[in-house]
Amino acid sequence: MPVAEISALKDTVREAIDGQRAGLVALSHAIHDSPETAFEEERACAWTAGALAEGGFTVTGGVAGMATAFSAEIGSGPLVVAVCAEYDALPGVGHACGHNIIAASAVGAGLGLARVADQLGITVRVLGTPAEEGGGGKVTMLEAGVFEDVHAAMMIHPWPDDRLEGTCLAVSHFDVTFGGKSAHASAAPWEGVNAGDAMAIAQVAIGLLRQQFRPGDQVHGIVTDGGQAANIIPDSVTGRFMCRSTSLAGLAVLEPRVMACFEAGALATGSSLAVESLAPVYSHMESDLGLLSLYRSNAESLGRTFGLDDSDAPRPTFSTDMANVSLAVPTIHPLVAIDAAGSVNHQPAFAAACITPSADTAVRDGALAMAWTVIDAAQPGPQRDRLLAR
């Protein structure tokens, strides 16, 4: 397609997104003001899907057996592009990871591409993906075949800096419960089996094990139930933990070593041990470099810069269920800067930054950069052929 025609398509998309800008910002703010945690995103799901339905998309709710997941589709071309919308909040701190921005930018990209889908020969699919923060909604959708016919997938994620990609670590989420025997902590402590001591021993063991961690291995955890009173030997103590590694293979090595620490706590105190997996395992990510190059060019045309990437600054580390999608479908997950006033993701101050003017600009820029990337990828030639051949 001649350059002038591509430029005209991009202008059409920009006009469509800018025409919806007030509504996209309102959607972002509404989701932010009504934070809902994993699998409970009823309002956010309804609002996001509703905005797409009003834009002419055919919306199917409850996909992959999840009430707060949806698929919205428009166009009938052979090249199927999925834009992922996240909208779950974090417990306690609300939208401190900016999923309100992610959802609104996905809607914006979808509405913009809807105007040119037939000309590009593409099918646009916006997916409402619940429970990224520890529930693995995308993994469930992947296993249910939602991505089976998708040729490219993408989303943006707010961050303090513009980055093309982060280092996505493979991660498992699980609860650990030690069972003991209660007793009066002063009158007859010898009658008890202290589940709290079992947890303390396990945590100390993990702390010591960190000296032997391979680069990139991480363990995080909190005690969610530590007992009822100081003068009662606790008969049940529960903690929530995450193991991370640079790859699924690394995670398979790390997890047994960490589990041995919990087993040591149980053995030393005579407690029982129960481990409950909370979500599918998240994988490491493999970004599609072809799509990422197109995204960079389009983001730079909007004034975004990637000096940190060019200077080989360390990539930020995090985990996401979008990584699992990347192992099955050509995928990108770039980071879009907002003015976070020195804060970082998962802090209350970052949540406050996610409805500022810079956050609203990120909604628009993220939508445009993704939509323009799709336009470039859909052009006849090696890039389109490569995606269709997957």
N, C-alpha and C positions, 0 to 999 in steps of 0.2 A: 504494500500500500504506500503511495507517495507520502512524503513527509508532511505535505500540506494537509492531506486527509487525516493523518494521525493527529496532527495538531488540532484540527477541527473537532475530532472526536474528544480529545482531551478538554477542549474549550466547552464542549457540550456537557461533559461530566462535571467540570468545575462549576458551570452555571447551575446545574441541577443540585449539586451539594451546597453551594452557597445559597441557593434558593430555599434550602431546607435547614440552613444553619441555625436559625432560632429554635426550631423544633428539636434539632439534634442536641443543642446545649440544654434545652429544657429537659430532654430525656436523661442526659447525663446527670443533671442536678437532681432530678426526681429520684433516680436510682441511688444517688449518693445520700439523699435525705431520708431514705427508707431502707437502711442496710438489712440484708437478709443473708444468713449464712448458708452453707452447703446444703443443697437439696431442699431448701426452704424459700427459694427465690421466686415466689409466686407472683408478686407484683412486678418485679423486674422482668421476668419472663413474659408476662402478659403485655407490659408496656413496649418491650423491644419487638416482640412478634407483631403487636398491633400496629406499630409504626411501619413495619414492612408490608403488612396486609393492606394498609391504606395506600401504600405505594405501588400496589398491583401484584405483589408476590402471593403465590399460593402457599399457605402456611399449614404445616402439619404439626400438631402438638403431641407431647408424650412419646417422642421417639426413643427408641432403645429402652423402653419400659420406665423412663424417668419422667415424672410429671412436669418438671421444670426444664425439660429439653424440648427444642423444636427444630424443624427444618423449614426454611422459607426459600422458595425457588421461583425463578423467572427466566425466560429464554428457553431455547430448544436446540442450541448449537452443540456440536459433538465435544467441544472442550469444556469440561466441567470444573469450575473454580469455586472453592469453598472459602468463605470468610467467617472466621470464628468469633462469636460474641461471648465474652465472659461477663457475669454480673453478680457473682457471689461476693459477700463481704467477709471480713475476718471477725472472729469472736472478740468482743470487747473494744476494738478500735475501728470498727466500721470499714469504710472503703479506703483503708490505708495502703492498698495496692493499686488503686485507681481502676478497678474493673468497671466502674461507671463510664470512664473514658473509653475503655475497650468496647463496651457494648454500643455506645453512641457512634464511635468511629466505624464499627462494622456495619451498622445500619446506614450510615452515610455512604460508605463505599458501595453497599448494595443498591441504594437508591440512585446513586450516580451511574453505576454500570447498567442498571435497568434501562436507561435511556439509549444505550448503544449495544445491547447484548445481541440483537439480531444482526447488526452490521458487523460485529466481531465474530459471529458464529460461535457464541459461547452460551453456556447455561450458568447462571449465577445462583449459588446456593449459600445463603447466610444461615449458619448453624448457631442456635442458642445452646451453649455448652455449660451445664451447671457444675458446681462443686470442684472448681480447679484447686481451691485451697484445701486440699487433703482428701477429696472424695473421688477424684479421677473420672469425672463425667466423660471426658473425651475418650478415655480408655474403654469405657463401657460402650460408647457410641462406635468406636473403632471395631470392637469385638462383635457388635451387632450388625456390622456391614454398612454403617452410615457413610463411611468414606470409601466404600468399595469401588465406586465408579468415578471418584474424584481424581482429577489430574494435577491439581495444584491447590495448596491450602495456605492460608496466611492470617495473621492478626498482628496488631501492634500492641505494645505494652508501655505505659508511662514509666518514666525513670528520671532521676535527676539530670541525666545527660543523654544526648543522642548517641546511640551505639547501634551498630549493625546487628550484633548478636551478643549474647552472654555465653558463659560456660554453664550449660544446663547439666546438673548432676542427677544421676539416677537416685531414686529415693524410695524407701518403704516407710509406711506409717503404721504404728501398732501401739496397743495398750498392754501394759504389763501389770498383773495383779498378784500380789503375794497374800496368801492366806495363812493366818496364825491362830492364836487362841488368846482371848481377852482375859485379863486378870487385874486386880487392884495393884496399881503401880508402886504403892508403898507397903501395903499389908502383906501381899503375897505375890511379888513379881515373878518368883520362880515357878508359879503355876501357869504363867503365860508363855506364849510363843510370839515373839515380837516381829510382826510383819514390817513395821517401820525400820527396824534394824536390818532386815533383809534388803529393803530398798536402799538404805544407806550404804551397805556393803557393796551392792551392785553399782551404785553411783561412784563410789571410790574406785572400784575395780575398773570402771570405764575411764575414769580420769587418769589412772595409771596406764591403761592400755593406749591412751592417745600418744604416748611417746613412741609407740611402734606403728602408729597409723601411717599408711602410705600417703603421699601428697594427694590432696583432694578428698580424702576420707573424712567424714564428719559424723558426729552423733549429737543430737539435741534432745532434751527431755524436760518435762515438768512433772511434779507430783500433783495429781488432780484430786486425790482423796488420801489424806495422811492420818486419819484417825478422828475420834470424836472428842476426846478430852485428854489433857496432859496427865491426869492421874489414872488413865486406863491404858493398859498395854494394848496397842492396836491389833485387832484380829484380821484386818483387811486394809491394805494400802495399794493404791493404783497410781500408775504414772503413764504419761503419754510420751512416746519417743519417735524419733525419726533417724534413720540411718541413711547417709548419702555417700556416693562414690562417683568417680568420673565416668563409670560405665556400668552396665548391667553385670558384666563379668566381675568387676571390682566389688560391686555390691554383694555378689554371691560369696565373695571371700570375706568381706567385712562382717556381714550379718551373723554368721556362726560364732565369730569371736566375741561379738557383743552379747549374743545370747548366753555364751558361757559365763559372762559376768553376772547375768541375772540368775543363772543356775547356781553360781557360787553363793549368792546371797541366800537363796533358798536352802542350800546344803548347810551353810554355816549356822543358820538359825532354826532349822527344822521346819521351815515354812513350806507351803505348797506354792507352785508357780503356774500361772496361766497366762498365755500370750494370745492376744486377739488382733488379727490383721484388720486395719480400718479402711483400706482402699487398695485398688490395684497398684502394683509397683509402677512408678514412673521411670522411664528410661532416660538415658542421655539423649542429646539432640544432635542431629546431623542436618544443618541448614543447607538448602539448595543454593549453591553459589550463583547459578545463572539468574534465578529470581532475585537474589539478594543484590546483585549488580544492578539490575533494572530498578529495584527499589531505591538504591542509593542515588542513582541519577535523578530520579523523580523527586525524592526528598530534598536533594540539594537544590533543585529548581524552585523549591518552596522556601529556601533560605536555611535549611537544616545543614549542619556541618558535622563531619565525622573525624575531627582532628585526633581524638583519643584512639580511634581505630588505626589511623595512619601512623601514629607514634608508637603503636604496639603497647599501649597502656594495658595493664591487666584487665581482663574481662570480668565483669561482675558475675558472681556465682549465685545461682538460684535453681529451683526445680519447677517443672511445669508438665502437665499432662499433654501439652502440645508437642512435647518431645516424642512421645509414643507415636503421634501422627507422623512426625518427620521420618520415622524409620519405615513407614509404609507409603507415604505420599510426598512428593517434592513440596517442601514447607519452608516458610520464613516466619520469624518471630522478632522483628526489630524493636528496639527500645526508642521511645519518643520522649524527648526532654520536656519537662515542665519546670517552672520556677518553684523549687521545693524549699527555698529559704534555708538551705543547709541541712534539711532533713533527708532521711532515706526511707525507702519503702518499709511498711509495717510499723511506722511510728505515727502517733496521733497527729504530729505536725504535717506529715505527708498526706494524711487524710484531709486535713484542712486545705492543703494546696491543690487538691484534686477538683475544686470548683472555683478556682481563681481564673482570671482572664487568660493566663498562660495555659491552663488546663483546657479551657474552651478552645483556644487556638490549636491545641494538640488534637482535639476531636476532629477539627476541620482538616488539619494537615495530615493526620493519620489516614482519614478517609480518602483524601485526594491522592496521597502517595500510593496507597494500595490499589485504588481504582486505576490510576495511570500505569502502574506496574502490570496490571492485568491487560490493559490495552496493548502495551508493548509486547507482552508474552504471547498475546493472541494473534499477532501478525504472522502471515504466512512465512515459513522459513524454518531454520534449524531449531529455534527455541520451541515453537509450537509443535513441530514434529516430534521433538524429544519428549515433551509432556504427553502428547497423545499416545506415544508408544509405550508408556509405562504399563 
